[in-house]
Amino acid sequence: MASRRRVLFVTPEMADFVKVGGLGEVSAALPRSLLGNCDVRVLVPGYRAVLVRRDEIELVGTLPALAGIPPCGLGRMATSDGLIVYIVLCDELYDRDGTPYVDAQGGDFSDNDIRFARLSLAAAQMAEGRADPDWAPDLIHANDWPSALAPAYASWRGVKTASLLTVHNLAYQGVFDANRLSALGIPRSAFTVDGAEFYGKLSFLKAGIFYAAHVTTVSATYAQEITRPEYGCGLHGLLADRARQGRLSGILNGIDESWDPRKSDPWPQNRFDMSAWKGRNADHIRTAFSLALARGPLFAIVSRLVHQKGLDLAIEAAETILAHGGQLVATGKGERRFEEGMRDLARRHPGAVGVRIGFDDREARRLYAGSDFLLMPSRFEPCGLSQMYAQKYGSLPIAYRTGGLADTIEDGVTGFLFNKFSRDGLTNAIGRAFEAHKSKREMRRMRLSAMARKFDWKRSAADYLRLYHRVAAA
């Protein structure tokens, strides 16, 4: 079909192989949601977690070096459901212990600029038709700073392929010393305010925003917020220009149907018993986290334990929860100060606070399923998935009115929002949650409203498809 776009979705992580955060989930779900309407294929680095499936990978081409960026192979494989994934094969860059971004000790890889420039350059070289002889994209969809140089390399190499960049979190920009320009093969003429220069340094993300034909974020509210100084991380001026040009928009992420317990769990005569299901999971969580049996509400934190997520407010507000007869369970990992803060809460309140430092998908689902409320007081939240998961599992989120949280939580209907980022703002919202919990009728009404929310990928995929056609046509 002539109108069937060939889209290369470039990402540093994909849940099929490895994920660090929401980008991994999006990179697995969005391309699959688009498959029926365009020829979308994914490009990922050949991490060790990808290479364990080396027997399934076919070598389809080699890509030449550029300056200090080494050559690489290009592999291709198909997932069981038919999604084609290309792999940048360069063991010296990717076959390592650690996550996609940090080593086993938690420090950034010293050559992250080369590692992710190689990913971006591979995308541009594929657009040149220099890789897979059977396929080349007519649109590049890059994601976050690790692939943000793809639109830039395409522009510097004179490639006419259209490009789109999705910013999943503006706070992570891929900033490196200016003396890395030569090693990365970046023309000196590009190191200006109208290019890749960012306060005297090189910014991968700024380059992507500048050279991409269109920029998206992962919620409409966040797209507006980042054009202002308080959220723009130094890029608000450029982003405001893109907004005025009609080249910045927000498309909300989605979640898959496995988060609807009415569909994912077998029920006799297809009769879902919400109260029994919530009660069973609450009992499991209280046992697993050594909490006492209690009639009060159960609050949960399922989060990276970092400053962005407002863990300082959550730890302070925990005393209010406990003083009113509530209990708190938390799981996640991140900054040491917040890990220690959560552990200290558990030590001081045995039987009322349970904490597990680390993360397990199955356990996280049980926390959403067993809790009455989810604490999510993020300072900013480009989209957020946890509040969507929680609502589908009948746990009412309590969140600051920002970004995707403002776009996905209906205050007083499917959760509780507070407008001032402060301890008082959060504790007032917690007080409203306690008031709702006193009424079985009110809790049932809110839970049913939350579980009825539609967060599937269909609408988002349709929005992306329209944008692909618009950008490619232009």
Beta strands, then each sheet from edge to edge (+ up, - down):
strand 1: 6-10
strand 2: 39-45
strand 3: 58-63
strand 4: 72-78
strand 5: 84-89
strand 6: 139-143
strand 7: 162-167
strand 8: 175-176
strand 9: 197-198
strand 10: 201-203
strand 11: 214-217
strand 12: 248-250
strand 13: 298-302
strand 14: 327-332
strand 15: 353-357
strand 16: 373-376
strand 17: 396-400
strand 18: 416-418
sheet 1: 3+ 4- 5+ 2+ 1+ 6+ 7+ 11+ 12+
sheet 2: 8+ 10- 9+
sheet 3: 15+ 14+ 13+ 16+ 17+ 18+
end
